[in-house]
Amino acid sequence: MSNFQDNSYEVVVIGKDASIKITELNASFLPNILVAGSTSESKKPLLNYRYIDGETLIYVCVNNSCKLLVSDISKALNFIK
């Protein structure tokens, strides 16, 4: 029951190393998150306008409100845990 009361997280990883960072992120037990990613620009609603050429960025959003974007997995996990 507590899973329904906890915050829900959306994590967007976008950039050339998105697949690697998503694999690192998935190594942690994170039951209340939705992860989306792309290695290139995307028109999908969750990914649209988030791609910055030459960078891989992580957007952590809580209940539809996004925190500061980061490029480091450990910093992203700090927002979630």
C-alpha positions, 0 to 999 in steps of 0.5 A, spaced: 500 500 500 505 504 501 507 504 494 501 508 492 502 513 497 509 515 495 512 520 490 512 517 483 518 519 479 519 520 471 527 520 469 529 522 462 536 520 460 537 523 453 544 524 449 549 519 446 550 515 452 543 514 454 543 507 454 549 506 459 546 511 464 540 507 464 543 501 465 547 504 471 540 507 473 537 500 473 542 497 477 538 500 483 532 498 486 527 503 484 520 501 484 516 508 483 520 510 477 518 511 470 525 511 465 525 514 458 531 515 454 534 516 447 540 517 444 538 522 439 533 528 439 526 525 439 519 528 438 516 524 443 512 528 449 517 526 455 523 527 451 521 533 446 526 539 447 530 536 452 536 533 447 543 538 447 548 536 442 554 533 445 551 532 452 548 526 456 543 529 461 538 526 466 532 529 468 529 527 474 521 529 475 517 528 481 509 528 481 510 532 474 515 537 477 522 536 474 528 538 478 535 541 476 538 536 470 544 533 472 549 528 468 551 524 473 548 518 476 549 518 483 546 526 483 540 523 480 539 518 485 540 523 490 534 526 488 530 519 488 532 516 494 
